[in-house]
């Protein structure tokens, strides 16, 4: 049975996607990511010399600062900062620029659902725009579980609030970014399969979670296409410089 969605989409249908990069003059890299009416802008500054307290000086440090659309930052925003930071740390090659800090500023422009995945997608695009060496790209998506057991992708804010549970999932994408010669293989890192980051909110069975994984992975192909199309000129330029 097909679930009825207020905006007329099918359960597996994503909202219109848009990605733009190099949109802030003073940042070393920047990108915006839009899904429907949800939009996030990310600026990257660095790498700058020195690491933050309690960080390993033998590796590069990633600092994430979350800025809500309005109001003060709270517990939820702090959690978002930590999730984005851990995700970016897992895709960046941290031993290339040791004892440096790269600051990632996440500015929420509008939140109409799937905010955290949008922020991760924007941050990944901004890192590429800044020329930060990556093991691979990443694409993030949100899956919601209805009381009926039906799963929908890329929910609006209203859908998120009415669902039984939801999961955010981050999948690795193909190797498209710049790496030093001879370092294309990263030990122990999945390139095309697996999950980089995942989290759930609400009650969800293992079977439901695995179903979310299957549907989410299938749907990220379209998101990967948008990411590649917008980042390819930058990647080609960086690769030519590396050669």
matplotlib code that plots the C-alpha trace (Angstrom):
import matplotlib.pyplot as plt

x = [0.0, 1.4, 1.5, 0.0, 2.3, 1.2, 3.4, 2.4, 5.7, 6.1, 7.6, 11.0, 11.0, 13.4, 12.6, 14.4, 18.1, 20.5, 24.2, 26.3, 30.0, 32.5, 29.8, 31.7, 34.6, 36.5, 36.2, 38.8, 35.9, 32.1, 29.0, 25.2, 22.9, 19.2, 16.5, 13.1, 12.8, 15.7, 18.9, 22.3, 25.3, 28.8, 32.1, 35.5, 38.5, 42.0, 43.9, 45.5, 48.5, 47.9, 45.2, 42.6, 43.0, 42.7, 43.2, 46.0, 48.8, 50.1, 46.9, 44.8, 41.9, 38.4, 36.4, 32.6, 30.6, 26.8, 24.8, 21.0, 18.8, 17.8, 18.2, 21.0, 22.7, 21.3, 21.8, 20.5, 22.8, 25.8, 24.8, 24.7, 28.2, 29.6, 27.9, 29.1, 32.6, 32.9, 31.6, 34.1, 36.9, 36.1, 36.4, 39.3, 42.9, 44.1, 47.8, 48.5, 48.4, 49.3, 49.0, 46.5, 42.9, 40.2, 37.1, 33.8, 31.0, 27.5, 24.8, 21.2, 19.3, 16.0, 14.8, 12.0, 13.1, 16.2, 18.4, 21.4, 21.8, 21.6, 24.3, 26.6, 26.1, 26.9, 30.0, 31.3, 30.9, 32.6, 35.6, 36.1, 35.8, 38.5, 40.8, 40.9, 42.2, 39.5, 39.5, 36.1, 33.0, 29.9, 26.2, 23.6, 19.9, 17.1, 14.5, 11.3, 9.2, 5.5, 3.2, 2.0, 5.6, 6.0, 9.3, 9.6, 12.7, 13.7, 10.9, 9.6, 9.6, 5.9, 6.5, 9.4, 7.1, 4.4, 6.5, 7.1, 10.9, 13.6, 17.2, 19.9, 22.4, 25.7, 27.2, 30.6, 30.8, 33.5, 37.0, 36.9, 39.1, 42.8, 45.3, 49.1, 50.6, 50.8, 48.1, 45.1, 44.5, 43.5, 43.8, 40.5, 38.4, 35.3, 35.1, 31.9, 30.0, 29.1, 27.9, 30.1, 27.6, 24.1, 21.7, 18.1, 15.4, 12.4, 11.5, 12.8, 13.3, 16.4, 14.4, 13.1, 16.6, 18.0, 15.1, 16.1, 19.7, 18.6, 16.3, 18.6, 21.6, 19.5, 18.3, 21.7, 22.6, 20.7, 22.3, 25.7, 25.0, 24.1, 27.3, 29.6, 28.1, 28.7, 32.1, 33.7, 35.3, 37.0, 38.2, 39.6, 41.5, 42.9, 44.0, 45.8, 47.6, 48.5, 49.9]
y = [0.0, 3.4, 6.0, 9.4, 12.4, 15.9, 17.2, 14.4, 12.6, 8.8, 7.1, 6.8, 10.1, 12.9, 16.6, 18.7, 18.9, 21.7, 22.2, 25.3, 25.8, 28.7, 31.1, 33.0, 35.1, 35.1, 31.4, 28.9, 26.8, 27.1, 25.3, 25.3, 22.3, 22.5, 19.8, 21.2, 24.1, 22.9, 24.8, 24.8, 27.0, 25.8, 27.7, 26.1, 28.0, 26.4, 24.4, 26.8, 26.0, 24.4, 22.1, 22.5, 21.4, 17.6, 17.0, 14.8, 17.2, 14.4, 14.6, 17.4, 18.6, 19.3, 21.9, 22.2, 25.2, 25.0, 28.2, 27.9, 30.1, 32.0, 31.8, 30.4, 27.1, 24.3, 20.6, 19.4, 21.7, 20.5, 17.0, 18.0, 19.5, 16.3, 14.1, 16.3, 16.4, 12.6, 12.2, 14.6, 13.1, 9.7, 10.9, 13.4, 12.2, 13.5, 12.7, 15.0, 18.3, 17.3, 19.9, 22.0, 22.9, 23.2, 25.1, 24.1, 26.6, 25.3, 28.0, 26.8, 28.9, 27.1, 23.8, 21.9, 18.4, 16.2, 19.1, 17.0, 15.1, 18.3, 19.8, 16.8, 17.0, 20.7, 20.2, 17.5, 19.8, 22.7, 20.5, 19.6, 23.3, 24.1, 21.4, 19.4, 15.9, 13.3, 9.5, 9.6, 11.7, 11.0, 11.4, 11.6, 10.9, 10.7, 7.8, 7.9, 5.0, 5.5, 3.8, 1.5, 0.3, 2.1, 3.9, 7.2, 9.1, 12.7, 13.8, 17.3, 18.8, 18.0, 14.4, 14.0, 15.2, 12.7, 9.6, 6.8, 7.0, 8.1, 7.3, 9.4, 7.5, 8.5, 6.4, 6.5, 7.6, 6.9, 8.3, 11.7, 14.0, 14.7, 12.5, 12.5, 10.1, 6.6, 7.0, 6.0, 2.9, 3.6, 0.6, -0.5, 2.1, 1.0, 2.9, 1.9, -0.1, 0.2, 3.1, 6.0, 7.4, 6.4, 7.3, 6.7, 8.6, 6.7, 3.0, 1.1, -2.7, -4.2, -5.2, -1.7, -0.3, -2.7, -1.7, 1.9, 1.0, -0.7, 2.1, 4.9, 3.4, 3.0, 6.6, 8.2, 7.4, 10.5, 12.6, 11.4, 12.5, 16.0, 16.1, 14.9, 17.3, 20.3, 19.2, 17.7, 21.0, 21.5, 17.9, 18.0, 21.2, 19.8, 16.6, 18.5, 20.5, 17.3, 15.8]
z = [0.0, -1.0, 1.7, 1.1, 1.5, 1.8, -1.0, -3.3, -3.4, -3.4, -0.4, -2.0, -3.8, -2.8, -2.8, -5.5, -4.8, -5.4, -4.6, -5.1, -4.2, -4.0, -2.9, -0.1, -1.0, 2.3, 3.1, 1.9, 0.7, 0.8, -0.4, 0.0, -0.1, -0.6, -0.4, -0.9, 1.6, 3.7, 3.0, 4.7, 4.0, 5.1, 5.1, 5.6, 7.0, 7.1, 7.6, 10.1, 12.3, 15.7, 17.1, 19.7, 23.3, 23.8, 20.1, 18.7, 17.4, 15.1, 13.1, 11.5, 13.7, 12.4, 14.3, 13.6, 14.7, 14.2, 13.8, 14.0, 11.9, 15.0, 18.7, 20.9, 20.3, 22.5, 23.3, 19.9, 18.0, 20.1, 19.2, 15.5, 15.8, 17.2, 14.6, 11.7, 13.2, 13.6, 10.0, 8.5, 10.5, 9.1, 5.4, 5.8, 5.5, 8.9, 8.6, 5.7, 7.6, 11.2, 14.0, 12.0, 12.5, 9.8, 10.9, 9.4, 10.0, 9.5, 9.0, 8.9, 6.4, 6.7, 8.3, 6.7, 7.6, 7.1, 8.4, 9.7, 6.4, 4.5, 6.7, 6.2, 2.4, 2.4, 4.6, 2.3, -0.7, 1.1, 2.1, -1.6, -2.5, 0.0, -1.4, 1.9, 1.1, 1.5, 1.5, -0.3, -0.5, 1.6, 1.0, 3.8, 3.9, 6.4, 6.5, 8.5, 9.9, 10.0, 12.5, 9.7, 9.3, 6.0, 5.3, 3.6, 2.5, 2.8, 5.2, 5.6, 9.1, 9.5, 8.4, 10.9, 13.7, 12.8, 12.3, 14.8, 14.3, 11.9, 11.0, 9.5, 7.4, 5.8, 3.0, 1.4, -2.2, -4.8, -4.5, -6.2, -4.1, -4.1, -2.4, -2.4, -4.8, -3.5, -0.9, -2.9, -0.7, 2.9, 5.1, 6.7, 5.1, 3.1, -0.2, -1.9, 0.8, 4.4, 6.5, 7.7, 10.3, 11.4, 14.2, 15.1, 17.0, 18.3, 18.5, 15.4, 15.1, 13.5, 10.5, 10.1, 10.4, 7.8, 5.5, 6.0, 5.1, 1.9, 0.7, 1.8, 0.0, -3.2, -3.0, -2.5, -6.1, -7.2, -4.5, -5.5, -9.1, -7.9, -5.7, -8.6, -11.1, -8.9, -7.6, -10.7, -12.0, -8.6, -8.4, -11.9, -11.1, -7.8, -9.6, -12.3, -9.5, -7.8, -11.0]

ax = plt.figure().add_subplot(projection="3d")
ax.plot(x, y, z, "-o")
ax.set_aspect("equal")
plt.show()
